[in-house]
């Protein structure tokens, strides 16, 4: 399995740069184009093509009740170039073309999603449980400057299903109820949606509850610390008329007693309150859009509630809070057949984290002290056509302001206490007020080569200022935004912004019953931020006493990433079709002649689909190559390749009721995914320091009722 892939891997192409590819919840069907392969947790229903060929929006459609995992990030594995870093059952970190974490912009309701903890336990997609999803959309290649403030690694947008307006003035009530059970972790997931609407007003109430126990591996071992419990609630009101629309929503997420075995602590409680407003109106031919969002996160985690810890002196509990206020406004002007958009936006965030030992009243570490990160952006974007070319050009300016209050450490004994106090004093006496000025430039072009083939090219310069962890982590800890490599890190107040220069070339081909599309890409990232051996002698000595190894310090290096990804498939006959997704990326540390950390290996998904009347079935193969290009600076281990088989089925019992069932990991294979974190829980059947294996055979059944 490690040495070769099936011949389907050579069926490769490249995707329309202007397209948006998404996993979308829908009940429609389409035969106009073959569907893309399903991920291991869902069944692809269709591909919808809207508009003319050059401006088409292609949508991969997934019914949310078919999703067999609690983490919506798993859907990304169905999309070319996308993947997830997994540190726990609901902590999937989006990865796109080798970049992950803060480098990949993830939005909900057009707003950036705030995480409260310093180790990405509440990742953006954890706020969108699968059974409440309408869609997850990925923009292939370079994201437009108007769509996100910082999107150096790509753009992903999640949308909740809040229903639709009615077609008449008469009010109607509709909704959905969905439930699912999975055997591998004894999981139960349920959700409900109720919508009261007419043609102008819409009131929607959403609720979901997800709960699961420790999962089992393919060889019968127990993945300790993989249980979870999450509740999500959402209330929204929408209004529209012929020229305008608006929606306001209030949401709440509560996650409790949820394991993150690849991290030093588990989730005790995450309590998040959310509010969003989105509006649009048309005036004198112009389209005016406004938005505003607010989030407040309370996050409690510890290393003793869900995992054994016999040493009371090593008990640690972290109380973290995060607050975010976002807003934006834009005006789109028609200029003949072209359009020009001008806009401004802002995102103000603040984080605080305190570490305590409940058995030692004097022990207190101010890990982050009101660490502020504020972004103020201005952008302009032009879209138009010249001859056969569809064109886009955009420029964005971001001003980033960062600051932190003074930090402290108390209750640490002897030499460790002296060194911690020295690091705190050094930090407090340093210049913590940092400012970054960044300019993004994006150029895209698409044109037909012939009746069956479209060509696209993209050029981009994108920037990302340092995160608050990278800048303000003053004590050698693992508060790293979810790196999960088991190393301790310290921040760096002298960091520069990352600058990505990127080029993409793509083809989109379809003829008869065959299709293939994809892109090749090259990224040169100047001042890429990663850990390198620390030269801070005080931090090195303290880290050695605490963990037995020297820390890494966030520093700027130069990096390159390149690869290709795309979709391909064919219609076999009226009932059968074959669809595939192929992704490959290579990441290199050019300064140290090393590899970048946690980069997905070559992978391919091939799905054979049968459909007839009310019944459908999918047989999916998932193939991952071995990964030998690992990062020595993270002590990253190589991984073996593996192959899985998944089986899915759906039966439309009536117009209102459908039943889904399936078997994941049909052969109950024992395997390890390269992007899974390393186990930190000593209670587990998995040795500490080993990568967490994948889940064993999972039998699931779900039902969805509409009314």
C-alpha positions as CSV (number, residue, x, y, z in Angstrom):
1,X,0.0,0.0,0.0
2,X,2.9,2.4,0.7
3,X,4.6,1.9,-2.7
4,X,1.9,2.3,-5.2
5,X,-1.5,3.7,-5.9
6,X,-4.1,2.4,-8.3
7,X,-4.2,3.7,-11.9
8,X,-7.0,6.2,-10.9
9,X,-4.2,8.4,-9.5
10,X,-3.1,9.3,-13.0
11,X,-6.6,10.7,-13.8
12,X,-5.6,14.2,-12.8
13,X,-6.7,17.7,-13.7
14,X,-6.9,21.1,-12.4
15,X,-9.9,23.2,-11.0
16,X,-11.4,26.5,-12.1
17,X,-9.8,29.2,-10.1
18,X,-12.9,31.2,-9.9
19,X,-15.1,28.3,-8.7
20,X,-16.3,27.7,-5.2
21,X,-16.2,24.1,-4.2
22,X,-18.3,23.2,-1.2
23,X,-19.9,20.4,0.7
24,X,-23.5,21.5,0.8
25,X,-26.6,20.2,2.4
26,X,-29.4,19.7,-0.1
27,X,-32.2,17.3,-1.0
28,X,-32.0,17.9,-4.8
29,X,-30.6,15.6,-7.4
30,X,-28.8,16.4,-10.6
31,X,-27.4,14.4,-13.4
32,X,-26.0,17.3,-15.4
33,X,-22.5,16.5,-14.1
34,X,-21.0,13.6,-12.1
35,X,-20.7,14.2,-8.4
36,X,-17.3,14.3,-6.6
37,X,-16.2,11.5,-4.3
38,X,-17.6,11.5,-0.9
39,X,-15.5,11.9,2.2
40,X,-15.2,9.0,4.7
41,X,-18.1,10.5,6.7
42,X,-20.6,11.6,4.0
43,X,-22.2,10.8,0.7
44,X,-22.0,13.2,-2.1
45,X,-25.4,13.8,-3.6
46,X,-24.6,16.0,-6.6
47,X,-22.7,18.7,-8.3
48,X,-24.8,21.7,-9.2
49,X,-23.6,24.0,-12.0
50,X,-25.1,27.4,-12.1
51,X,-24.7,30.2,-14.7
52,X,-22.4,30.3,-17.7
53,X,-19.4,28.0,-18.0
54,X,-16.8,30.6,-17.1
55,X,-18.7,32.1,-14.1
56,X,-20.1,28.8,-12.9
57,X,-20.3,27.9,-9.2
58,X,-19.8,24.2,-8.7
59,X,-21.1,22.8,-5.5
60,X,-20.5,19.4,-4.0
61,X,-23.7,18.6,-2.1
62,X,-23.9,16.5,1.1
63,X,-26.9,15.7,3.2
64,X,-25.9,16.6,6.8
65,X,-27.5,13.5,8.3
66,X,-25.1,11.4,6.4
67,X,-22.1,12.8,8.3
68,X,-20.9,10.1,10.6
69,X,-18.4,12.0,12.8
70,X,-19.0,14.8,15.3
71,X,-16.4,17.0,13.7
72,X,-17.6,19.0,10.6
73,X,-13.9,19.5,9.6
74,X,-13.9,15.9,8.4
75,X,-15.9,17.1,5.4
76,X,-12.8,18.9,4.1
77,X,-11.3,15.5,3.2
78,X,-13.8,15.4,0.3
79,X,-12.4,18.6,-1.2
80,X,-9.2,18.8,-3.4
81,X,-6.2,20.0,-1.5
82,X,-8.0,20.1,1.8
83,X,-7.5,18.0,4.9
84,X,-7.6,18.2,8.7
85,X,-5.2,18.0,11.7
86,X,-6.9,16.1,14.4
87,X,-6.1,16.5,18.1
88,X,-9.4,15.2,19.4
89,X,-12.9,14.2,18.5
90,X,-14.2,17.8,17.8
91,X,-10.9,19.7,17.3
92,X,-10.2,19.4,13.6
93,X,-7.9,22.1,12.3
94,X,-8.4,23.0,8.7
95,X,-5.5,22.3,6.4
96,X,-5.3,23.5,2.7
97,X,-2.3,22.8,0.5
98,X,0.0,22.2,3.4
99,X,-0.9,25.3,5.5
100,X,-3.1,25.1,8.5
101,X,-4.3,27.0,11.7
102,X,-4.5,30.7,11.5
103,X,-3.1,30.7,8.0
104,X,-6.4,29.3,6.6
105,X,-9.3,31.7,7.0
106,X,-12.4,30.0,8.3
107,X,-15.6,32.1,8.5
108,X,-19.2,31.7,9.7
109,X,-21.9,34.2,8.8
110,X,-19.1,36.0,6.9
111,X,-17.2,36.6,10.1
112,X,-13.9,35.2,11.3
113,X,-14.4,32.6,14.1
114,X,-12.8,33.3,17.4
115,X,-11.2,30.5,19.4
116,X,-11.0,31.0,23.1
117,X,-8.1,28.7,24.1
118,X,-4.5,29.1,23.2
119,X,-4.2,25.5,21.8
120,X,-7.1,25.5,19.3
121,X,-9.4,23.2,21.2
122,X,-12.4,25.1,20.0
123,X,-11.5,25.3,16.3
124,X,-13.7,27.3,14.0
125,X,-15.6,24.4,12.5
126,X,-16.4,23.0,16.0
127,X,-19.0,25.8,16.1
128,X,-20.9,24.2,13.2
129,X,-22.1,20.7,14.2
130,X,-22.7,18.5,11.2
131,X,-26.4,18.1,11.6
132,X,-26.9,21.9,11.6
133,X,-24.8,22.5,8.5
134,X,-26.0,23.9,5.3
135,X,-22.6,24.0,3.6
136,X,-18.9,24.1,3.9
137,X,-17.4,26.1,1.0
138,X,-13.7,26.0,-0.1
139,X,-12.4,28.6,-2.6
140,X,-9.8,26.7,-4.7
141,X,-6.5,28.5,-5.0
142,X,-6.1,32.1,-4.0
143,X,-8.9,33.7,-2.1
144,X,-10.3,37.1,-3.2
145,X,-9.2,40.1,-1.1
146,X,-12.9,41.0,-0.4
147,X,-13.7,37.7,1.2
148,X,-11.4,37.7,4.2
149,X,-8.8,39.8,6.0
150,X,-6.0,37.3,6.4
151,X,-6.3,34.3,4.0
152,X,-2.6,33.4,3.3
153,X,-3.5,29.7,3.2
154,X,-7.0,29.8,1.7
155,X,-10.6,30.4,2.6
156,X,-13.3,28.1,4.0
157,X,-16.8,29.3,4.8
158,X,-19.3,27.4,7.0
159,X,-23.0,28.1,6.9
160,X,-25.7,26.9,9.2
161,X,-29.1,25.8,7.7
162,X,-31.5,28.4,8.9
163,X,-34.2,27.6,6.3
164,X,-35.7,29.7,3.5
165,X,-38.3,32.4,3.1
166,X,-41.7,31.2,1.9
167,X,-43.0,32.1,-1.6
168,X,-46.2,33.8,-0.4
169,X,-47.3,36.3,2.2
170,X,-49.0,33.5,4.1
171,X,-46.9,32.3,7.0
172,X,-45.7,28.7,7.0
173,X,-44.0,26.5,9.5
174,X,-41.5,23.9,8.5
175,X,-38.5,22.1,9.9
176,X,-36.3,19.0,10.2
177,X,-35.4,16.5,12.8
178,X,-32.3,14.3,12.4
179,X,-30.7,11.7,14.6
180,X,-27.7,9.4,14.2
181,X,-26.0,6.6,16.0
182,X,-22.5,5.3,15.5
183,X,-21.1,2.0,17.0
184,X,-17.4,2.8,17.1
185,X,-17.8,5.3,19.9
186,X,-21.3,4.6,21.0
187,X,-22.2,8.1,19.7
188,X,-25.6,9.7,19.5
189,X,-26.2,12.9,17.6
190,X,-29.4,14.8,17.2
191,X,-30.6,18.1,15.8
192,X,-33.8,20.0,15.1
193,X,-34.7,23.0,13.0
194,X,-38.0,24.9,13.1
195,X,-38.7,27.8,10.7
196,X,-41.7,30.1,10.6
197,X,-41.6,32.2,7.4
198,X,-43.5,34.1,4.8
199,X,-42.0,35.9,1.7
200,X,-40.7,38.8,3.9
201,X,-40.0,37.4,7.3
202,X,-38.2,34.3,8.6
203,X,-37.7,33.1,12.2
204,X,-35.5,30.0,12.7
205,X,-34.6,28.1,15.8
206,X,-31.8,25.5,15.7
207,X,-30.6,23.1,18.3
208,X,-28.2,20.1,18.3
209,X,-26.8,17.7,20.9
210,X,-23.7,15.5,20.3
211,X,-22.3,12.9,22.7
212,X,-19.9,10.0,22.3
213,X,-17.6,7.8,24.3
214,X,-14.0,6.6,23.8
215,X,-13.6,5.2,20.3
216,X,-12.1,1.8,19.4
217,X,-9.2,1.2,16.9
218,X,-9.0,-1.4,14.2
219,X,-7.1,-3.8,16.4
220,X,-9.5,-3.5,19.4
221,X,-7.6,-0.9,21.4
222,X,-9.4,1.9,23.2
223,X,-8.6,5.5,22.2
224,X,-8.9,6.9,25.7
225,X,-9.8,10.5,26.1
226,X,-11.8,10.6,22.8
227,X,-15.3,11.1,24.4
228,X,-17.2,14.3,23.8
229,X,-20.3,16.3,24.7
230,X,-21.5,19.4,22.8
231,X,-24.6,21.5,22.6
232,X,-25.3,24.2,20.0
233,X,-28.3,26.6,19.9
234,X,-29.1,29.3,17.4
235,X,-31.9,31.8,17.0
236,X,-32.2,34.0,13.9
237,X,-34.5,36.5,12.2
238,X,-34.4,37.4,8.6
239,X,-36.1,40.0,6.5
240,X,-36.2,40.8,2.8
241,X,-38.0,42.8,0.2
242,X,-37.3,43.4,-3.5
243,X,-34.1,45.4,-2.9
244,X,-32.8,44.5,0.5
245,X,-32.3,41.7,3.0
246,X,-31.0,41.4,6.5
247,X,-30.5,38.7,9.1
248,X,-29.6,38.8,12.8
249,X,-28.6,35.7,14.7
250,X,-27.8,34.7,18.3
251,X,-25.9,31.5,19.1
252,X,-24.5,29.6,22.0
253,X,-22.0,26.7,22.1
254,X,-21.4,24.5,25.2
255,X,-18.7,21.9,25.0
256,X,-17.9,19.9,28.2
257,X,-16.0,16.8,29.2
258,X,-14.3,16.4,25.8
259,X,-11.0,14.8,25.3
260,X,-8.0,16.2,23.4
261,X,-5.5,13.3,23.8
262,X,-2.9,15.0,21.6
263,X,-2.7,18.0,23.8
264,X,-1.5,18.5,27.4
265,X,-5.0,19.2,28.7
266,X,-8.7,18.3,28.0
267,X,-11.8,20.4,27.6
268,X,-13.7,20.8,30.9
269,X,-16.0,23.6,29.6
270,X,-16.2,25.9,26.6
271,X,-19.1,28.4,26.8
272,X,-19.4,30.7,23.8
273,X,-22.0,33.4,23.1
274,X,-22.3,34.7,19.6
275,X,-24.2,37.4,17.8
276,X,-24.1,38.3,14.1
277,X,-25.8,40.7,11.7
278,X,-25.6,40.7,7.9
279,X,-27.4,43.1,5.6
280,X,-27.6,43.9,1.9
281,X,-29.4,46.6,0.0
282,X,-29.3,47.9,-3.6
283,X,-29.4,51.6,-4.3
284,X,-29.0,53.3,-7.7
285,X,-27.5,50.2,-9.2
286,X,-25.0,49.8,-6.4
287,X,-25.0,46.9,-3.9
288,X,-24.2,47.8,-0.3
289,X,-23.3,45.1,2.2
290,X,-22.8,45.5,6.0
291,X,-22.0,43.0,8.7
292,X,-21.2,42.9,12.4
293,X,-20.3,40.1,14.8
294,X,-19.5,39.6,18.5
295,X,-18.2,36.5,20.3
296,X,-17.3,35.8,23.9
297,X,-15.6,32.6,24.9
298,X,-15.0,31.1,28.4
299,X,-12.7,28.1,28.2
300,X,-11.7,25.9,31.1
301,X,-9.3,23.0,30.6
302,X,-7.2,20.7,32.8
303,X,-5.0,17.6,32.9
304,X,-6.7,15.6,35.7
305,X,-10.5,15.5,35.2
306,X,-10.6,13.2,32.2
307,X,-7.1,11.6,32.5
308,X,-5.3,10.1,35.5
309,X,-2.7,12.2,37.2
310,X,-1.3,10.7,40.4
311,X,1.0,13.7,41.1
312,X,-1.0,16.4,42.8
313,X,1.8,18.8,42.4
314,X,1.6,18.5,38.6
315,X,-2.2,19.3,38.4
316,X,-2.8,22.1,36.0
317,X,-6.0,24.0,35.2
318,X,-6.2,26.8,32.6
319,X,-8.9,29.4,32.6
320,X,-8.9,31.2,29.3
321,X,-11.2,33.9,27.8
322,X,-11.5,35.4,24.4
323,X,-13.6,38.3,23.1
324,X,-14.0,39.4,19.5
325,X,-15.8,42.3,17.8
326,X,-15.9,42.3,13.9
327,X,-17.6,44.6,11.4
328,X,-17.4,45.4,7.7
329,X,-19.0,47.3,4.9
330,X,-18.6,47.3,1.2
331,X,-20.1,49.0,-1.9
332,X,-20.2,47.3,-5.3
333,X,-20.6,49.6,-8.3
334,X,-21.5,48.5,-11.8
335,X,-19.2,49.9,-14.5
336,X,-20.7,48.8,-17.7
337,X,-20.5,45.0,-17.7
338,X,-17.8,45.1,-15.0
339,X,-18.0,45.8,-11.3
340,X,-15.9,47.6,-8.7
341,X,-16.1,47.0,-5.0
342,X,-14.7,49.2,-2.2
343,X,-14.8,48.0,1.4
344,X,-13.5,48.4,4.9
345,X,-13.5,45.8,7.8
346,X,-12.2,45.4,11.3
347,X,-11.6,42.5,13.8
348,X,-10.7,43.4,17.4
349,X,-9.7,40.4,19.6
350,X,-8.4,40.0,23.2
351,X,-7.2,36.8,24.9
352,X,-6.5,36.1,28.5
353,X,-5.2,32.8,30.1
354,X,-4.3,31.9,33.7
355,X,-2.8,28.6,34.8
356,X,-3.4,27.3,38.3
357,X,-2.9,24.2,40.5
358,X,-6.0,23.5,42.6
359,X,-3.8,21.9,45.2
360,X,-1.5,24.8,45.5
361,X,-3.2,28.1,46.3
362,X,-0.1,30.2,45.6
363,X,0.5,28.7,42.2
364,X,-0.6,31.1,39.4
365,X,0.8,31.7,36.0
366,X,-0.5,34.6,33.9
367,X,0.1,32.8,30.6
368,X,-1.5,35.5,28.4
369,X,-2.5,38.9,29.8
370,X,-5.2,40.6,27.8
371,X,-3.2,39.9,24.6
372,X,-4.8,42.2,22.0
373,X,-4.8,41.7,18.2
374,X,-6.7,44.3,16.1
375,X,-6.9,44.3,12.3
376,X,-8.2,47.3,10.3
377,X,-8.6,46.6,6.6
378,X,-9.3,48.5,3.4
379,X,-9.8,46.8,0.0
380,X,-10.8,47.3,-3.6
381,X,-11.7,44.7,-6.1
382,X,-12.5,44.8,-9.8
383,X,-14.2,42.0,-11.8
384,X,-14.8,42.1,-15.5
385,X,-14.2,40.6,-18.9
386,X,-12.1,41.4,-21.9
387,X,-12.7,39.3,-24.9
388,X,-12.7,35.6,-23.9
389,X,-11.1,36.4,-20.5
390,X,-12.9,36.6,-17.2
391,X,-10.7,38.8,-15.0
392,X,-10.4,39.8,-11.3
393,X,-7.9,42.2,-9.7
394,X,-7.9,43.1,-6.0
395,X,-5.8,45.0,-3.5
396,X,-6.1,45.0,0.3
397,X,-4.3,46.9,3.0
398,X,-4.3,45.6,6.6
399,X,-3.0,47.4,9.6
400,X,-2.5,45.1,12.6
401,X,-2.0,46.4,16.1
402,X,-1.0,44.0,18.9
403,X,-0.3,44.5,22.6
404,X,-0.2,42.7,25.9
405,X,-0.4,43.6,29.6
406,X,2.3,42.5,32.0
407,X,2.6,38.8,33.0
408,X,3.6,37.0,36.2
409,X,4.4,33.7,37.7
410,X,4.0,32.7,41.4
411,X,4.2,29.5,43.4
412,X,7.0,28.0,41.4
413,X,9.7,26.7,43.7
414,X,13.5,27.2,43.8
415,X,15.5,27.7,40.6
416,X,12.3,27.2,38.4
417,X,10.7,30.1,40.2
418,X,13.7,32.3,39.8
419,X,13.9,31.6,36.1
420,X,10.2,32.0,35.5
421,X,10.3,35.4,37.3
422,X,13.3,36.4,35.2
423,X,11.4,35.5,32.0
424,X,8.4,37.5,33.2
425,X,10.5,40.5,34.0
426,X,12.2,40.3,30.6
427,X,8.8,40.2,28.9
428,X,7.3,43.0,30.9
429,X,10.3,45.3,30.3
430,X,10.3,44.6,26.5
431,X,8.3,46.6,23.9
432,X,5.1,44.6,23.6
433,X,3.3,47.2,21.4
434,X,3.7,45.8,17.9
435,X,2.3,47.1,14.6
436,X,2.3,45.5,11.1
437,X,1.3,47.0,7.8
438,X,0.6,44.5,5.0
439,X,-0.6,44.8,1.4
440,X,-2.3,41.9,-0.4
441,X,-2.6,41.7,-4.2
442,X,-4.6,39.2,-6.2
443,X,-4.9,38.7,-9.9
444,X,-7.1,36.0,-11.5
445,X,-8.0,35.2,-15.1
446,X,-10.0,32.5,-16.8
447,X,-10.7,31.7,-20.5
448,X,-12.0,28.8,-22.6
449,X,-9.4,27.0,-24.7
450,X,-12.1,25.1,-26.6
451,X,-15.6,23.8,-26.2
452,X,-14.6,21.3,-23.5
453,X,-11.7,23.0,-21.7
454,X,-11.3,26.1,-19.6
455,X,-7.9,27.5,-18.5
456,X,-7.3,29.6,-15.4
457,X,-4.3,31.3,-13.8
458,X,-4.0,33.1,-10.5
459,X,-1.3,35.3,-9.0
460,X,-1.3,36.4,-5.4
461,X,0.6,38.1,-2.6
462,X,-0.9,37.4,0.8
463,X,0.2,38.3,4.3
464,X,-0.4,37.2,7.9
465,X,0.8,39.0,11.0
466,X,1.9,36.8,13.9
467,X,-0.7,35.3,16.2
468,X,-0.9,36.3,19.8
469,X,0.6,32.9,20.8
470,X,3.6,33.3,18.4
471,X,4.3,36.8,19.7
472,X,3.4,36.7,23.4
473,X,4.1,33.2,24.7
474,X,6.8,34.3,27.3
475,X,7.1,31.0,29.3
476,X,8.1,27.7,27.5
477,X,4.7,26.0,27.2
478,X,2.7,24.1,24.6
479,X,0.3,27.0,23.9
480,X,0.9,26.8,20.2
481,X,-2.4,27.0,18.4
482,X,-2.7,23.2,18.3
483,X,0.7,22.2,16.8
484,X,0.5,19.0,19.1
485,X,4.1,18.0,18.6
486,X,4.9,17.6,22.3
487,X,7.5,20.3,22.2
488,X,7.5,23.5,24.4
489,X,7.7,26.9,22.7
490,X,8.4,30.5,23.5
491,X,7.2,33.5,21.6
492,X,9.2,36.2,19.8
493,X,8.5,39.9,20.0
494,X,10.7,40.5,16.9
495,X,8.6,38.5,14.4
496,X,7.8,39.8,11.0
497,X,4.6,39.1,9.0
498,X,4.5,36.1,6.8
499,X,4.3,37.0,3.1
500,X,3.1,34.4,0.6
501,X,3.7,34.7,-3.2
502,X,1.6,32.2,-5.0
503,X,0.9,31.1,-8.6
504,X,-1.8,28.7,-9.7
505,X,-2.5,27.2,-13.1
506,X,-5.6,25.2,-13.8
507,X,-7.7,23.4,-16.3
508,X,-11.4,22.4,-16.2
509,X,-12.3,19.7,-18.8
510,X,-15.5,17.8,-19.4
511,X,-16.6,15.9,-22.5
512,X,-19.4,13.5,-22.7
513,X,-19.5,11.3,-19.6
514,X,-16.0,12.3,-18.5
515,X,-14.7,15.2,-16.4
516,X,-11.4,16.3,-14.8
517,X,-10.4,19.6,-13.2
518,X,-7.7,20.8,-10.9
519,X,-4.8,23.1,-10.3
520,X,-1.0,23.0,-9.9
521,X,0.3,25.6,-7.5
522,X,3.6,27.0,-6.1
523,X,3.8,29.0,-2.9
524,X,6.9,30.9,-1.7
525,X,6.4,32.1,1.9
526,X,8.9,34.7,3.1
527,X,9.3,35.0,6.9
528,X,7.3,31.8,7.5
529,X,6.8,31.4,11.3
530,X,7.9,28.2,12.8
531,X,9.8,26.8,15.8
532,X,13.6,26.7,15.7
533,X,16.0,25.9,18.5
534,X,15.8,28.5,21.2
535,X,18.9,30.5,22.1
536,X,17.3,32.0,25.3
537,X,19.4,30.3,28.0
538,X,16.9,31.0,30.8
539,X,14.0,29.5,28.8
540,X,16.2,26.6,27.8
541,X,17.2,25.8,31.4
542,X,13.6,26.2,32.7
543,X,12.1,24.0,29.9
544,X,14.7,21.3,30.5
545,X,13.7,21.1,34.2
546,X,10.0,21.0,33.3
547,X,10.0,18.7,30.3
548,X,13.5,17.3,29.8
549,X,14.0,19.0,26.4
550,X,15.0,22.5,25.1
551,X,12.1,24.6,23.8
552,X,11.6,25.9,20.3
553,X,11.2,29.6,19.6
554,X,8.9,31.0,17.0
555,X,11.2,32.5,14.3
556,X,10.9,33.6,10.7
557,X,12.3,31.3,8.0
558,X,11.7,31.0,4.2
559,X,9.5,28.2,3.0
560,X,8.1,26.8,-0.2
561,X,5.1,24.6,-0.9
562,X,4.0,23.2,-4.2
563,X,1.8,20.5,-5.5
564,X,-1.4,19.7,-7.4
565,X,-5.0,18.7,-6.6
566,X,-8.2,18.1,-8.5
567,X,-11.3,16.0,-9.2
568,X,-12.1,13.5,-11.9
569,X,-14.8,11.0,-12.8
570,X,-17.1,9.5,-15.3
571,X,-20.7,8.3,-15.8
572,X,-20.7,4.6,-16.4
573,X,-24.4,4.3,-17.3
574,X,-27.8,5.5,-16.0
575,X,-27.2,4.0,-12.6
576,X,-23.5,3.9,-12.1
577,X,-20.8,6.6,-11.8
578,X,-17.2,6.9,-10.7
579,X,-15.7,10.0,-9.0
580,X,-12.3,10.8,-7.5
581,X,-10.4,13.4,-5.6
582,X,-6.6,13.6,-5.7
583,X,-4.3,15.8,-3.6
584,X,-0.6,16.2,-3.4
585,X,1.5,18.9,-1.6
586,X,5.2,19.2,-0.7
587,X,6.5,21.6,2.0
588,X,10.1,22.7,2.4
589,X,12.0,24.7,5.0
590,X,14.5,26.5,2.7
591,X,16.5,28.0,5.5
592,X,17.3,24.8,7.3
593,X,17.1,22.3,4.5
594,X,14.3,20.6,6.3
595,X,10.6,19.7,5.7
596,X,7.6,21.6,7.0
597,X,5.6,20.0,9.8
598,X,2.3,18.2,9.5
599,X,1.9,18.2,5.8
600,X,-0.5,15.7,4.3
601,X,0.9,13.0,2.1
602,X,-0.3,12.1,-1.4
603,X,-3.9,10.9,-1.1
604,X,-6.8,9.8,-3.3
605,X,-10.5,9.1,-2.8
606,X,-12.4,7.0,-5.4
607,X,-16.1,6.4,-5.0
608,X,-18.3,4.1,-7.0
609,X,-21.9,5.2,-6.8
610,X,-25.1,3.3,-7.7
611,X,-28.5,5.1,-7.8
612,X,-31.9,3.8,-8.7
613,X,-35.2,5.4,-7.8
614,X,-35.3,6.0,-4.0
615,X,-32.2,3.9,-3.2
616,X,-28.5,4.7,-3.6
617,X,-25.2,3.2,-2.4
618,X,-21.6,4.3,-2.4
619,X,-18.4,2.2,-2.2
620,X,-15.5,4.5,-1.3
621,X,-11.8,3.7,-1.3
622,X,-9.5,6.0,0.7
623,X,-5.8,5.8,0.0
624,X,-3.0,7.7,1.7
625,X,0.7,7.3,0.7
626,X,3.4,7.1,3.3
627,X,5.0,10.4,4.5
628,X,8.8,10.3,4.7
629,X,9.3,14.1,4.2
630,X,9.0,15.0,7.9
631,X,10.2,17.9,10.0
632,X,13.2,17.2,12.1
633,X,12.8,20.4,14.1
634,X,9.5,19.1,15.5
635,X,10.8,15.5,16.0
636,X,8.1,14.5,13.5
637,X,8.0,10.8,12.8
638,X,7.5,9.2,9.4
639,X,4.2,7.5,8.7
640,X,3.1,4.5,6.7
641,X,0.5,4.6,4.0
642,X,-2.9,2.9,4.4
643,X,-6.1,2.1,2.5
644,X,-9.7,2.1,3.8
645,X,-13.0,1.0,2.3
646,X,-16.3,2.7,3.3
647,X,-19.8,1.7,2.4
648,X,-22.8,4.1,2.4
649,X,-26.5,3.7,1.5
650,X,-29.5,5.9,1.5
651,X,-33.2,5.1,1.2
652,X,-35.9,7.8,0.6
653,X,-38.7,6.1,2.5
654,X,-41.1,8.9,1.7
655,X,-40.9,12.6,0.5
656,X,-40.4,13.5,4.2
657,X,-38.4,10.7,5.6
658,X,-35.0,9.3,4.6
659,X,-32.9,6.6,6.2
660,X,-29.1,6.3,5.9
661,X,-26.8,3.6,7.0
662,X,-23.2,2.7,6.4
663,X,-20.0,1.0,7.5
664,X,-16.8,3.0,7.8
665,X,-13.5,1.2,7.8
666,X,-15.3,-1.8,6.4
667,X,-12.3,-4.2,6.9
668,X,-11.6,-2.9,10.5
669,X,-8.1,-1.9,9.5
670,X,-5.6,-0.7,12.1
671,X,-4.0,2.5,10.7
672,X,-2.5,5.8,11.6
673,X,-3.1,9.1,9.8
674,X,-0.1,11.4,9.4
675,X,-2.1,14.4,10.4
676,X,-3.2,12.9,13.7
677,X,-1.5,14.3,16.9
678,X,0.7,12.3,19.3
679,X,-0.9,10.8,22.4
680,X,-0.4,12.6,25.7
681,X,-2.8,10.5,27.8
682,X,-1.0,7.9,29.9
683,X,-4.3,6.0,30.6
684,X,-4.6,5.0,26.9
685,X,-3.9,1.7,25.3
686,X,-1.8,3.9,22.9
687,X,1.7,4.6,24.3
688,X,2.5,8.2,25.2
689,X,4.4,9.8,22.3
690,X,2.8,7.5,19.6
691,X,0.5,8.9,17.0
692,X,-3.1,8.3,17.7
693,X,-4.5,5.6,15.5
694,X,-7.7,5.9,13.4
695,X,-11.1,4.6,14.4
696,X,-12.0,1.0,13.8
697,X,-15.1,-0.3,12.0
698,X,-18.0,2.0,12.5
699,X,-21.6,1.0,11.8
700,X,-23.9,3.9,11.7
701,X,-27.5,4.6,11.0
702,X,-29.3,7.9,10.7
703,X,-32.8,9.2,10.0
704,X,-34.0,12.6,8.9
705,X,-37.6,13.8,9.0
706,X,-38.9,17.0,7.3
707,X,-42.2,18.7,8.0
